[in-house]
Amino acid sequence: MNRAGLPARWPRLPGARTERHFTRSADLGRGADLFDRAGRALSNWDMHRRAGLVVVVDGPATLGRRVTLRPTSGPAAWLRLSAPCEVTAVVDDDNTRGFTYRTLPGHPEHGQETFLVTRDPATDVVRLTITACSRHATWLARIGGPVARAEQDRLTRRYLAALRDPETG
């Protein structure tokens, strides 16, 4: 675990043969106000909504909170897939806000994803970083492997763009 209580290095997923690890990030702008707005948008699931997901949840991202995500476009939407997840770690300090969730049974992937909004105190730059470790969990995801990975990449790009939206920054 790192200083924020989030995985510093992803453990190998049980039974995983074809894991995928990635980290993507985007600078959102500068300033404490942007950091606060982006952190709120993240913890209140607004980033996910702006990325085009229906978010079924009864509150902000808190430890143990369960959420179901449903895409509104792309192959996963056409197939009416749902992605149930559970928040496993939360960080909220002076310069870092975010959470990690793990997938639950019924999600097309098996793994975890971390979303962090950080503010560099030296430069005032606010950044969103997304780190994920996953493998296909369903036969549909396995046979549609390249499409499933492309969909994951598309959603990650949409997450990164969602917090660069004028409402947030």
C-alpha positions in Angstrom: 0.0 0.0 0.0 1.1 3.5 -0.7 0.8 6.5 1.6 -2.8 7.0 0.5 -3.8 3.5 1.5 -4.2 2.4 -2.2 -2.3 -0.4 -3.9 1.3 0.7 -4.7 1.6 -2.3 -7.0 -1.2 -4.5 -8.2 -1.2 -8.1 -6.9 -1.6 -10.8 -9.4 -5.3 -11.7 -9.8 -6.1 -15.3 -8.8 -6.2 -17.6 -11.8 -5.3 -14.8 -14.2 -3.7 -15.8 -17.4 -4.0 -12.6 -19.4 -4.0 -9.7 -17.0 -4.0 -6.1 -18.3 -2.4 -3.4 -16.3 -2.5 0.3 -17.3 -2.2 3.8 -15.9 -3.5 6.8 -17.8 -3.5 10.4 -16.6 -4.5 13.9 -17.7 -3.7 17.4 -16.4 -7.0 19.1 -15.6 -5.7 22.6 -14.9 -4.5 24.5 -11.8 -5.7 25.6 -8.4 -7.3 24.5 -5.2 -10.8 25.3 -6.4 -10.4 23.0 -9.4 -9.0 20.3 -7.1 -12.0 20.6 -4.9 -14.5 20.5 -7.8 -12.8 17.6 -9.5 -12.5 15.7 -6.3 -16.3 16.2 -5.6 -17.2 15.2 -9.2 -15.1 12.0 -8.8 -16.5 11.0 -5.4 -20.1 11.8 -6.3 -19.9 9.6 -9.4 -20.3 12.6 -11.7 -17.2 11.7 -13.7 -18.7 8.3 -14.5 -22.0 10.0 -15.5 -20.3 12.5 -17.8 -18.4 9.6 -19.4 -21.7 8.2 -20.5 -22.6 5.7 -17.8 -25.8 5.2 -15.9 -24.7 5.1 -12.3 -26.9 3.1 -9.9 -25.8 4.0 -6.4 -27.2 5.4 -3.1 -24.4 7.8 -2.2 -20.8 9.0 -2.8 -17.8 6.7 -3.1 -17.2 5.4 0.5 -15.6 2.3 1.7 -17.9 -0.7 1.0 -20.2 1.3 -1.2 -21.6 -0.8 -4.1 -22.3 0.7 -7.5 -23.6 -0.7 -10.8 -22.5 1.0 -13.9 -24.3 0.7 -17.2 -22.9 2.1 -20.5 -25.3 4.2 -22.6 -23.3 3.7 -25.9 -20.9 1.3 -27.5 -20.9 -2.5 -27.6 -21.5 -2.9 -23.9 -24.7 -0.8 -24.1 -25.9 -2.7 -27.2 -25.5 -5.9 -25.2 -27.1 -4.3 -22.1 -24.2 -5.2 -19.9 -24.0 -4.1 -16.2 -20.8 -3.6 -14.3 -21.3 -4.1 -10.5 -18.4 -2.8 -8.3 -17.5 -2.2 -4.7 -15.4 0.6 -3.3 -12.4 -1.0 -1.4 -10.3 2.1 -0.6 -10.9 5.9 -0.3 -8.4 8.7 0.1 -9.3 12.3 0.9 -6.4 14.4 2.1 -5.0 17.9 1.3 -3.6 16.9 -2.1 -5.2 13.6 -3.1 -8.8 12.5 -3.5 -10.2 9.4 -5.0 -11.0 5.7 -4.6 -10.4 2.2 -5.7 -13.2 -0.2 -6.6 -13.2 -3.9 -7.4 -15.4 -5.7 -9.8 -18.2 -8.0 -8.4 -19.8 -11.1 -9.9 -21.7 -10.1 -13.0 -19.1 -7.6 -14.2 -17.6 -8.6 -17.6 -14.1 -8.1 -16.2 -12.4 -9.2 -13.0 -10.1 -6.7 -11.4 -9.8 -3.3 -9.8 -9.5 0.3 -10.8 -8.2 3.4 -9.0 -9.2 7.0 -9.7 -7.1 9.7 -8.1 -7.3 13.5 -8.4 -4.1 15.0 -7.2 -2.8 18.6 -6.7 0.9 19.2 -6.8 1.5 21.8 -4.0 4.7 23.0 -5.8 3.1 23.7 -9.2 -0.6 23.8 -8.3 -1.3 21.4 -11.2 -4.4 19.2 -10.8 -4.2 15.8 -12.4 -6.5 12.8 -12.8 -4.8 9.4 -12.8 -6.5 6.1 -13.5 -4.8 2.8 -12.8 -6.4 -0.5 -13.5 -5.6 -4.2 -13.4 -8.1 -6.6 -15.0 -8.8 -9.8 -16.9 -11.9 -11.0 -18.7 -14.4 -12.6 -16.4 -17.1 -13.8 -18.7 -17.1 -16.0 -21.8 -18.5 -13.0 -23.8 -15.6 -10.8 -22.7 -13.1 -13.6 -23.6 -14.5 -14.3 -27.1 -14.8 -10.5 -27.7 -11.4 -9.8 -26.2 -10.2 -7.1 -28.6 -13.6 -5.4 -28.5 -13.7 -5.6 -24.7 -10.3 -4.0 -24.4 -11.2 -1.3 -26.9 -14.3 -0.5 -24.9 -12.2 -0.3 -21.7 -9.9 2.1 -23.5 -12.8 4.2 -24.8 -14.3 4.5 -21.3 -10.9 5.5 -19.8 -10.6 8.3 -22.4 -14.1 9.4 -21.6 -13.3 9.4 -17.8 -10.2 11.6 -18.5 -12.2 14.0 -20.6 -15.1 14.2 -18.2 -13.1 16.1 -15.5 -11.6 18.5 -18.1 -15.2 19.5 -18.8 -15.9 23.3 -18.3 -18.2 22.5 -15.4 -15.3 20.9 -13.6 -12.5 23.1 -14.6 
